[in-house]
Amino acid sequence: MLSELSTWIISIAGVICLSVIVELVLPDGQMNKYIKGTFSFVIILVIIMPIPKLLGTKLDFSNIFDYGDIQVDDDYIYQLNLDKINGIKKDVEEEINSHGYQNVEIYINCNIFDNAMQFSSIYVDLTNLVITENAEHKNITKIKQDITSIIKDFIEISEEDILYDG
């Protein structure tokens, strides 16, 4: 019991000394106020830490933080996945454009309401394709292979699920 009491007193003194040293090192300003508040909170925690042990009880945080009723917000998942799809679409189209193939549009098909979004197919529209002079290939078969390779760099999907029009 005596060693636990001395450990407790030493930990309080250590936290207070640490907070004094940090206060001396930090310049005056907004950040100093927040750090003082944080250290005050830590000192309070260190002081009250042995109280449950002295009372002979254990703290059960499961009653305080009940995670049993957590539900996923479908609107949030929808918006998150929509933003992800739009970002991937934009990045893939920019990469295709940088390879010399302009006006290529891709359409991503997936379940946007699922937590673990899986891409089921990708539709590539080549009807308005413009091949610039910095394009590596002029043959449509080679262009499709190049675009497929670009898509696979961004999205984990099989080649059979990449469909072309044009």
Secondary structure, DSSP 8 states (H G I E B T S, - for coil): -HHHHHHHHHHHHHHHHHHHHHHHHS-SSHHHHHHHHHHHHHHHHHHHTTHHHHHT----HHHHS--TT----HHHHHHHHHHHHHHHHHHHHHHHHHTTEES-EEEEEE-TTSSS--EEEEEEE-TT-EE-TT-S--SHHHHHHHHHHHHHHHS---GGGEEEE-
